[in-house]
Amino acid sequence: MVASTTTSAAELRWDAPGPGPWEAEGAHYPRPLARFGRANVTKSFAAGFAESTARYGLLLSHFEIGIVNGFWYQQPAAFGAPKGAKGPPPPPVLWLLTRLHPKIRARIRETELAFAERRWREDLARWDEKDKPHALTEHRRLLAVAPAELDDGALLDHLADCERHLGAMVHLHHRYTITACFPTGDFLVHVSDWTGKPAGEVLAVLRGSTPMSNGFSTTELEALASALKSDDEARAVVESAASPTEVVERLRAAPGATGEAARAFFDLVWHRAVNYDIGDKSTGEMPEVIVSAIRAAVKGLGKATTDDSKARIVALREQVPSEHRAQFDTLLEEARTINRLRDERGLFADCWAVGIARRGVLEAGRRLVTRSKILQADHAVDLELDELRALFGDATTPTADEVRDRVEWRRTKTVADVPAHLGGAPAGPPDPGLLPAIARRAARAVDAVLSNLFNDTTRTSTDEVVRGISVNEGVYEGTARLVHDASEFGRLQQGDVLVTRSTAPYFNVVLPMLGALVTDRGGQLCHAAIVAREYGIPGVVGTKEATTRIPDGARVRVDGATGEVTILSRG
């Protein structure tokens, strides 16, 4: 279905994509997805997630994915359940199935082995030694191709390669989803049971264990900043009024250590995506953001505050009954060990794959503009690969106006405009108390992660005070900068308060510039919460309505302890 610029969400059909209840996924995809590679992404997500749950024997098998008018809807699928099941079986039936059904018993045996073997350690080693290096090799292979130098046929073949690579990297990302969260959820459940402490206080002891959440490409950026401090001429370029593009070009061409450090940094970040969708700009399309980060690094700004996790660990451990402290130590070690995988799997896998694919699609778009097939080069992301192939030939559809309408729909509509559920509301997971002990432990761990990813606040906001979930202490006053998507990153200034719907690991590019972080969506384990804790800035998440209540440019006070954002003046 093609939505014209005059079509409202209410005028469209919102049919469930299959039997059973479906829920709009707004934490990662708050807008309609661009069309290039979309089918491959959804298929790869489901397949990778299913592999991950099988490895840990979870009774949650995967998520069915359906795209409705461009929006991502999903449906949890239990292992062995009929397609479209509206909820778990009656409690007595579930009790019997989990103890008598051969396939379910075998599945639960995998959970026993996962805990006994600490299977996440093996997975982390495989990530470090095999999968991450292979992903980087594939990224570099595709980046070695210069799309502008290819003829039309070779360019289309390159786009097919990029689409395949994108699917492979989405699959890789989600093959590690349960690995990345299993020990964290297990730690959170046990410590909450022992101490009664809220999730935010428990999770604060993980701070410092995921350096990739601590800004973007920290090592390379710090190396460049160090080189610039010893190079007066290059530092003058950075501090000059030259355009960001010129600054980047001159740093790339600089001699000696500065040029070497600059090239290493730019090569690493230039083609990284800053969101999950190919419709959003890549880092290199926003040189002003990169230059701002460099300036902040040279001035020593934007660095995370001192890691206070050791003191927090001691204080939390004292709240644990003495007979459980040895287990506390073990669970904490496992959670801190695996925590870096949460962001790494995105930053080293699909983050680059999205950006690399976008680079090729934009080149195809430029050629189609010259042939009057589309109106702007970046409209090409709203064409499927087969449509691109056809338009490079004699095809006249979709027309330039139809593609423009697709782009307009994607850029202007959000999950706030569409039904939250199709086919009824989901019933929720089964009572873990009905499950065998080891399956109960696993289910509680995963449920703890999922609930703390998506549990927006139940508190009420007013016109002057927006309330959400506190994820990091501290009070900060600054200018609210309302950012709807990555294309607006260039508006951020040093010390701004980022107000946005949700963040992704790729948002780390702007962390050195922020004084505080406020989101509509998410809980204690959403990406925004993790980076606020890691970076040591006040954070309030899950407000549901910060982006509609806080005006862009307003002066605000963010209180990380109370989870409140006070509008001091409206700009």
Order of alpha helices (4+ residues) and beta strands (2+ residues): beta-alpha-beta-beta-alpha-alpha-alpha-alpha-alpha-alpha-alpha-alpha-alpha-alpha-alpha-alpha-alpha-alpha-alpha-alpha-alpha-alpha-beta-alpha-beta-beta-beta-beta-beta-alpha-beta-alpha-beta-beta
